[in-house]
Amino acid sequence: MKENPSDKKAKSVPLESATVLFAGDSGDGIQLIGHKFAAAAAQEGSDLGTLPDYPAEIKAPAGSLGGVSGFQVNFGDDNVMTPGTKPDVLIAMNPAALKVNLSNMEKGSILVLNSDNFDSVSLKKAGYESNPLNDGSLANYRVVQVPANTLTEGVLKDSGMSKSQMLKCKNFYMLGLVYWMYSMNTDSTVRRIKKKFKNKPHLAKANAAVFIAGYNYAEATQIFEARFQVKKRKLEPGNYRNLTGNEAVAYALLTAAKLANRKLFYGSYPITPASDILHTLARYRGKNTVVFQAEDEISAACACIGASFAGAISATGTSGPGFSLKSESLGMAVMCELPLVVINVQRAGPSTGLPTKTEQGDLMQAIYGRHGEAPLVVLAASSPADCFDMTLRAVRIAVKYMTPVVLLSNAYLANGSEPFRIPDLDSLPKIEIAPPPPPDKFQPYVRNPETLARYWAEAGKKGYEHRTGGLEKEHMTGKVTYDPKNHAKMCQFRMDKINGVAREIPPTEVFGDSEGELLIVGWGSTYGAITTAVLDAGKLGFKVSSVNLKYLNPLPPDFGTVMRRFGKVLVAEEGFSQLRTLLKAHYMIDGIPLNKVEGMPLNSDDVFVKIKKIFAR
Amino acid sequence: MQSKKLTPRDFASPQSVKWCPGCGDFAVLAQIQKTFASLGLEHEKFVIVSGIGCSSRFPYYINTYGFHSIHGRAPAVATGIKMANPELSVWVMTGDGDALSIGGNHILHAIRRNMDLKIVLFNNRIYALTKGQASPTTRLGVVTKSSPLGTVDYPVNPVHMAAGLDCGFVARVLDTDARTLNAVFSKAATYRGTVFIEVLQKCLAFTESEFNDFKDKEKKEDISLYLEHGKPLVFGKNKNKGIILKDLRPEVIEFEPGKVPPEVVIYDETNPALAYAVSGLNLPSFPVPFGIIKNVPKPSLIEILQQEADERKEPELKEILGGDAWEKE
């Protein structure tokens, strides 16, 4: 029997969770190996959070600090809700990737460095005066040097590939090493590599070979002193897949149309970081799924409104600049009282801002950003998988209340992924569309007495011919009128209708005790970071609870009561106190602000540090 | 199919029409109602979409589905309607400001996609609803409220633009010319693809005399070129002038009435290059062309999508959601 040296030397260390950061040049395939790693970890039963972080430039100057692309994965047991704060392991493909990320690494953490790329040119590009591999500056870290270029070339020397082609596979060498480090099974990933490169079999073969060679290198050379066993999540039985927030939105829209037994119309203009919704849906274009790449953001919104007038479940995805452009159209949807879902994948602004980075700066704009009294429903998703549920909910509300609904996601949710349990379609409640009264009783602005919604009589339906548009409408008849009293009445109807959506909101869930010293309030994407901080604070004996708001307009009716049960309220958000201002206006509760406006997600350490400060007062 | 034969009156709307008395829009409305009644489709299969401006009030005055949308965006709204329900006959009523200024981008793309929309552009060469500012079709040097010293922007020639964008069906008509309106609308209604019709339409308030010469018995024949497919490009009160192409450059020649020289162009509305050249003819050197300028069939976006859908097996939602899923027992 062949002896396995790893059984003797590397000690096996159990962990509740681990955080790995892959980093390299934007052309190094970092996002690719990050996604492969996350998919494999999820399949092995880990819960996880991911944070892809990449420059806006497609090919930033090679080796430069600005061109560094990163993909962070935090995986482990049920308590994993974020991509983690400080990585335990950094895989850096070049000096720039090391330099950009080192300040975030704890002393004693592991640095896996591609030593072949620490040449004088690359060091200079990264701004290093001496080589960190041998100048002692990394003495406090566990440095593992891997000559990944040389080793990859060695694996592929007989492949007939050119040197530059071979070097494109080196990311998979590093990935193989990490799989060994975390005792992960390589089979599913080899399958995924084959699927990814199914049209280029020679690349599939080369990448798989390099990946396995990386794994075997770690096993054979004993470059790591420990091998980790990361705990798994207690998953309910079912079918799972790893989904990003954008994919979850797309699949939910397909599901919603099916549940409503209507066509889906998705109209969108390419914009980072929302385009993946368009890319995902475009694959399924057909009789029941209409996908329209519009000439601009306004056209995307208006085409959706037209499609809605013709009876389709319609949705448009966008991000900040595009959301601004859609404002006028959204006002029209409010006036016409037609269902429409707008997914705003927020990114750091203002203006073009930081197009690939995340933020929560569009909250006020979503609620108030239209001329005139133009109320609509604003929802938020709290995690990548939650994007599925909240999109479904957005469609249900849009159709039931005949209103535009804005669903706020952001770059963090859109690109991040987590395991998603595929729902059983038969168990999901159908989306019921209230039938309009018979033609002789129908008028365009006759309202359902319970919801105050008008009825959806789609263009083409016999006997229901009517006109709609942006001018104020007469109550019931829908005729154009400038009557002051009628305008007041219609504004009130539209406002009351949106306020009435409060009845759809479930009782507020408080994480932790329902009363106490401190309540942390966040909304949408900060759910994981805040919950993790509350757990960490609890371990130190701080009595802290938290609430994640997913209904922003209207707000949950019980939320004032919930907040008043706590001595203090901390409002944590990725922006300058937009939520805090809103809560103050609605409930006269003056929260303590925690604002992060760095284009990076709020992390649990940010919140934890603030909790400690509050309790130290 | 219509359950009973419909008449233009069946398309009259209950809402009172609020255009200025005598406005050219009335004539177009009457012709559209006549055309719709003749198409054999029921009321509910028509959708009229408009933007903002005087002509954009059109949907309120016709008893079909209608959408009076926001400034410039009618083609986008109409695109959504048509793609969501291709059975509908979708008409866009727009003006020179609406279509060519604020909505210019949407016009370009509605034409590019061959969207199967009927675009009717009411060109009164002024912003009338906002009370008299220069529009993108206002002639150079004209005094308006926003150009008290005369306009300095060159005007757009709408049919030349549409032909240049490779629109398959392009026509121009005069609001008072009921016969041509009827002929053009009837052909446009059955054309499968984007239709672009420019209606020269006077504004009683601001451009009352703008098109008078085209209606003046003494003058009109010398400044109007009535296009007929297969017929020579002849005009003039005495039918003594014709258009020739010299090195692809149009020129006017005169001849003895009744003796049309062979070099006078025989009009072919299916010839895109000829249509482009003729669409650009304008005063003062040339007469203004009226009628169907271009009529070239090409598959519409709707036909392309329908063919794709017929040929392709759509995956079931279960398969889509299943993706690369794994099972946890």
Interface residues (C-beta under 8 A of the other chain):
Chain A: A39 Q43 G45 S188 R192 K195 L235 E236 P237 G238 N239 Y240 R241 Y251 L254 T255 K258 K263 F265 G267 Y284 R285 G286 K287 N288 T289 V290 F292 A294 E295 D296 I298 S299 A300 C302 A303 C304 I305 G306 A307 S308 F309 A310 G311 A312 S314 E328 S329 M332 C336 I422 P423 L425 E458 A459 G460 K461 K462 G463 Y464 E465 H466 R467 T468 G469 G470 L471 K479 V480
Chain B: S13 Q15 E42 H43 E44 K45 V47 V49 S50 I52 P59 Y60 N63 T64 Y65 G66 F67 H68 S69 I70 R73 P75 A76 V77 A78 T79 G80 I81 K82 M83 A84 N85 E87 L88 N105 H106 L108 H109 L305 E308 A309 R312 E314 P315 L317 K318 I320 L321 G322 G323 D324 A325 W326 E327 K328 E329
